[in-house]
């Protein structure tokens, strides 16, 4: 996609500059539309940023060998969860699922066989994310699976600004210089630590909503609260 010189230049750029370079290479369609919208300025207060809390259910943890099963997302802005900006889609795929996985995510072979095509789902997600910041819990999953899907569908992996509630929690705990059990960083356990109610886990939309609520609770520990600049949260 890029020459060696372009790759070196690309590596040295910030997110918006990388977005602009990718835009020049992108073909017409959802990816180009996504890349056409600038990312928010990192100095903008978090209250003024459009955020999209996103969660994936997958057949495993390896983006190159495992598959996306479902995508859920919901909007977050100005300290509010935007339920009207929510979506849940099951992705069409073939082959039997591991029974242990079905117990966890509750997606059956019949549901995935009748789901939406991967391109339909990813196109819709990219359009929903245009100009927004992606909010996730444990970014390695969402970032790697979305990048892999985009490589397969469009021939390139885009960039996007990401906030990870797990990283925010870990950073806060590390700064406190007190021992903690890594299990405390799980979404359900972190929610409990903020007295947030239990939620139905391993449903992509439910987990996206749970992540959005957790993020708003985490804001209570920042002196400026929702006026804290975006750069304080970005990976």
WOTA-V765524 format. One record per backbone hydrogen bond with DSSP energy under -1.0 kcal/mol. NH is the residue of the N-H (numbers start at 1). CO is the residue of the C=O. If there is no record, write none. Layout:
NH/CO ; NH/CO
This chain:
7/3 ; 8/4 ; 9/5 ; 10/6 ; 11/7 ; 13/10 ; 18/14 ; 19/15 ; 20/16 ; 21/17 ; 22/18 ; 23/19 ; 24/20 ; 26/22 ; 33/29 ; 34/30 ; 35/31 ; 36/32 ; 37/34 ; 44/41 ; 46/228 ; 47/226 ; 48/45 ; 49/46 ; 51/76 ; 52/133 ; 53/74 ; 54/135 ; 55/72 ; 57/70 ; 59/67 ; 66/62 ; 69/57 ; 70/57 ; 71/89 ; 72/55 ; 73/87 ; 74/53 ; 75/82 ; 76/51 ; 77/80 ; 80/77 ; 82/75 ; 83/81 ; 85/82 ; 87/73 ; 89/71 ; 91/69 ; 92/116 ; 93/112 ; 102/98 ; 103/99 ; 104/100 ; 105/101 ; 106/102 ; 112/108 ; 113/109 ; 114/110 ; 116/90 ; 121/117 ; 122/118 ; 123/119 ; 124/120 ; 125/121 ; 126/122 ; 127/123 ; 128/124 ; 129/125 ; 132/129 ; 133/50 ; 134/161 ; 135/52 ; 136/163 ; 141/138 ; 143/139 ; 144/140 ; 145/141 ; 146/142 ; 147/143 ; 148/144 ; 149/145 ; 150/146 ; 151/147 ; 152/148 ; 153/149 ; 154/150 ; 155/151 ; 163/134 ; 165/136 ; 168/164 ; 169/165 ; 170/166 ; 171/167 ; 172/168 ; 173/169 ; 174/170 ; 175/171 ; 176/172 ; 177/174 ; 184/181 ; 185/182 ; 186/183 ; 190/186 ; 191/187 ; 192/188 ; 193/189 ; 194/191 ; 195/192 ; 196/191 ; 207/203 ; 208/204 ; 209/205 ; 210/206 ; 211/207 ; 212/208 ; 213/209 ; 214/210 ; 215/211 ; 216/212 ; 217/213 ; 218/214 ; 219/215 ; 220/217 ; 221/218 ; 222/219 ; 225/222 ; 227/224 ; 228/225 ; 230/44 ; 231/42 ; 232/229 ; 233/230 ; 234/230 ; 235/162
